Amino acid sequence: MCLVNSVTASADDENTDLRVGFSARLFVDVNENDARAALKVWSRAMGDERGIPVDPNVSIYKSIDEIRAALLTEQVDCVSMTTVELWQIHQTVPVWPTIVLGTSDEGVSSEFVLLVHNDSPVRQFSDLQGESLLIHGNGNDEFAKRWLETELLDAKLGRLEDFWSKTTTAPKLSRAILPVFFKQEKACLVTRAAFRTMAELNPQVGRQLRVIATSPSVVTVTFSFRANPDSPHRERLIAQVGRITETTMGRQTLALFQTEELVARPFTELEPSFALLDRHQRLLHELTAATAAATSPATPAQGLLAPK
């Protein structure tokens, strides 16, 4: 993990607006223009209500390369991104993640659950091979897919795209869960909190659907600062972050991310999440190496006669 403590703030930091960026992956089923307008209002409110001067011209980055470049060239002071995106850049980009997004039900961590209908004969992963899968695309879907693929690789069942006949991302929770409830699809992948919410709205869903696999608790979204531990804005934002729900604008902003609170946490809070992503990468490399070895031309060392 890359933590840099030697970067110091300039004398102008006190008079410089905090430049904030957001990953486009955080906005689920939200028009980008609407997101920009809401974030501009939020940035002004932060200055008026919390005394934190935030540049109203927030940036929304559409790729991991854009996020990396903005941080390395110091175009932005902090970026809210998925944990998968942070994991992809943390070895090469000095960042100081201190704030994570969470829900009041699950805290700062989330669990993913793989659901099937109670009437289904499915009892384990292998029973679903060749079937289709619905994934709730709520900004967590990339992490959800990596966890599920890790389980498949561990069980020697192959990659996600090879195991399932089709995987479909559903932006709305109902479109992920209800087809399984009505037996139109075999399985869906959602967070435990989302399943709980749907079961509260429709108790039949909770009674008719069954969990066959559960992920470890992981952090899925972060608010990460460019490494500059002496920045006065960083400390002010951390001090005020827990109070964002006290205002209507603050609650509306969090609703954009489908979350309910911001919580300051140390980098170590991300270690279990990074460990799962590291494990996925390692298993993927092992599968790639094994596949390459199995398909490479035979050599004398493999028992064939060498040419004379």
Beta strands, then each sheet from edge to edge (+ up, - down):
strand 1: 20-23
strand 2: 59-61
strand 3: 78-82
strand 4: 95-102
strand 5: 112-117
strand 6: 132-136
strand 7: 166-170
strand 8: 187-191
strand 9: 209-214
strand 10: 221-226
strand 11: 261-264
sheet 1: 2+ 1+ 3+ 10- 4+ 11-
sheet 2: 7+ 6+ 8+ 5- 9+
end
